[in-house]
Amino acid sequence: MEIPDIPINLVFEDALSEAVIKQMLKQSQRPFSVGNCFNQRGYGKIKKNLPGLNHAAKGMPYLVLTDLDNAECPLVILSEWLTQPKHPNLLFRIAVKEVEVWLLAHRAAFAEFLGISVDLIPVDADRIPDPKQLLINLAKKSKKRNLRDAIVPDRNSTAKIGKDYNGQLIQFVNQNWQAASAQTNSPSLKRAMNAIVNFQPTWET
């Protein structure tokens, strides 16, 4: 008997988060069929729209990914952003502290990607205080000039990231990143993968 596809819409902060959650769905080996993808360009619109997404989830599952950033803990974010009970079809996941942590958590693959020693990448990824800055600092040590130029911001620039930061990291996610390996170093990723693997949509009649 063929298992029917599970339709799901995606909501995320940026293009890198989109690549990560699409890989998570793919690597879960569940029959997800991705519908609409909403890039909210930061957490502000996700926070504003979450009650509406929760309501919409009655008719169509939603996977929402945001970053913890400087919030106290994921439960605080959920209680502040959503005052109604969360619908079972709303998968609301939070990367601790940023989605970059989930990339760094696949330590061996990320070290190989940059051409650096794996010992430079912390084992307990969720405790990295500023993942984006650490990632950029690691890229500075890379022997691969194209990656350094793409990920590290220009010396005279006010930009916080390099000119092809997302492009290079998305390539890593699509070609080398494995959630199964990364989740051993990131409890927040493990929780997110478990939620995806065990998800059963609820259809209201």
C-alpha positions in Angstrom: 0.0 0.0 0.0 1.4 3.3 -1.1 1.8 5.9 1.7 0.2 9.2 0.6 2.3 12.3 0.5 2.2 14.7 3.5 1.6 18.2 2.1 3.5 20.9 4.0 4.2 24.6 3.7 7.5 26.1 4.9 8.1 29.4 6.7 11.6 30.5 7.5 13.9 33.5 8.1 16.2 33.3 5.1 17.5 31.3 2.2 19.9 29.3 4.3 17.2 28.2 6.7 15.1 27.2 3.7 17.9 24.9 2.4 18.3 23.4 5.8 14.7 22.5 6.4 14.2 21.2 2.9 17.2 18.8 3.6 15.7 17.9 6.9 12.4 16.9 5.3 14.3 15.0 2.5 16.6 13.2 5.0 13.7 12.2 7.3 12.7 9.7 4.5 9.1 10.6 5.1 6.9 11.3 2.0 6.6 15.1 2.4 5.4 17.2 -0.5 6.5 20.8 -0.1 3.9 23.4 -1.1 4.4 27.1 -0.6 7.7 28.5 0.8 7.6 31.8 2.7 10.9 33.6 3.2 10.1 36.1 6.0 13.5 37.8 5.9 14.0 37.7 9.7 11.9 36.7 12.7 9.7 39.8 12.9 7.2 38.6 10.3 7.2 35.1 11.7 6.3 36.4 15.1 3.6 38.6 13.7 2.1 35.9 11.5 2.4 32.9 13.8 -1.2 33.1 15.1 -2.5 33.1 11.5 -0.2 30.2 10.6 -1.5 28.3 13.6 -5.0 28.8 12.4 -4.2 27.9 8.7 -2.5 24.7 9.9 -6.0 23.2 10.5 -6.2 22.7 6.8 -2.6 22.3 5.8 0.5 21.5 7.8 3.2 24.2 8.3 6.8 23.8 9.3 8.1 27.1 10.8 11.8 27.6 11.6 13.2 30.6 13.5 16.4 31.3 15.4 16.6 31.5 19.2 19.0 34.4 18.9 19.1 36.1 22.3 15.8 34.8 23.7 15.9 33.0 27.0 14.6 29.7 25.7 12.4 28.2 23.0 9.4 27.8 25.3 9.5 31.6 26.1 9.4 32.4 22.4 6.4 30.1 21.8 4.5 31.4 24.8 5.1 35.0 23.7 4.4 34.5 20.0 1.4 32.2 20.3 -1.2 32.8 23.0 -3.7 30.2 21.5 -3.0 26.4 21.9 -0.7 25.2 19.2 -2.4 23.1 16.5 -0.8 19.7 16.0 -0.2 20.5 12.3 2.0 23.4 13.2 5.6 22.2 13.5 7.3 25.2 15.1 11.1 24.6 15.5 13.8 26.9 16.9 17.5 26.7 16.1 19.7 27.3 19.1 21.0 29.9 18.7 21.1 30.3 14.9 20.6 27.9 12.0 24.4 28.1 11.4 24.8 25.9 14.6 23.1 23.0 12.8 25.8 23.3 10.0 28.7 23.5 12.4 27.2 20.5 14.3 28.2 18.2 11.4 31.8 18.8 12.5 33.7 16.4 10.2 31.9 17.5 7.0 32.1 21.3 7.8 35.8 21.0 8.7 36.4 19.3 5.4 34.3 21.9 3.5 36.5 24.7 4.9 39.7 22.7 4.9 40.4 23.3 8.6 41.0 21.0 11.6 37.8 19.5 13.1 39.2 20.3 16.5 38.5 24.0 15.8 34.7 23.3 15.9 33.1 22.9 19.3 31.5 19.6 20.1 28.5 21.1 22.0 27.2 23.2 19.1 24.1 24.6 20.8 26.3 26.3 23.4 28.2 28.4 20.8 27.4 32.0 21.9 27.7 33.6 18.4 27.5 30.9 15.7 27.6 33.2 12.7 30.7 35.0 14.0 32.4 31.7 14.8 31.7 30.4 11.3 33.2 33.5 9.8 36.3 33.2 12.0 36.7 29.6 10.9 36.4 30.6 7.3 39.2 33.1 7.8 41.4 30.1 8.6 40.4 28.3 5.4 43.1 27.5 2.8 40.4 27.8 0.1 40.6 31.3 -1.0 37.2 31.2 -2.9 35.5 30.3 0.4 37.3 32.9 2.4 36.4 35.6 -0.1 32.7 34.5 -0.3 32.0 34.0 3.5 34.2 36.6 5.2 33.1 40.2 4.8 35.5 42.5 3.1 37.9 44.3 5.4 36.5 47.8 4.6 32.9 46.6 4.5 30.2 47.3 7.1 28.5 44.0 6.1 28.4 41.3 8.7 28.7 38.5 6.2 30.6 38.0 3.0 29.1 38.6 -0.5 28.3 34.9 -1.2 27.9 33.7 2.4 24.5 32.1 1.9 25.3 30.8 -1.5 28.4 28.8 -0.3 26.7 27.5 2.8 23.6 26.4 0.9 25.9 24.5 -1.4 27.4 22.8 1.6 23.9 21.9 3.0 22.7 20.5 -0.3 25.9 18.5 -1.0 27.5 17.5 2.2 25.4 18.1 5.3 23.8 15.1 7.1 21.3 15.8 9.8 21.9 12.4 11.4 25.5 13.2 12.0 24.9 16.8 13.0 22.2 16.0 15.6 24.6 14.1 17.8 26.2 17.6 18.5 23.0 19.6 18.6 20.1 18.8 20.9 17.9 21.5 19.2 18.5 19.8 15.8 17.7 16.4 17.3 14.4 17.6 18.7 13.5 19.2 15.3 14.4 16.0 13.4 12.4 13.9 15.8 9.4 16.2 15.4 9.6 15.8 11.6 10.2 12.0 11.7 7.2 11.4 14.1 4.8 14.0 12.5 1.3 12.7 11.8 -1.0 15.3 10.2 -4.4 15.7 11.7 -7.3 16.3 9.3 -10.4 17.9 10.7 -13.7 16.7 9.2 
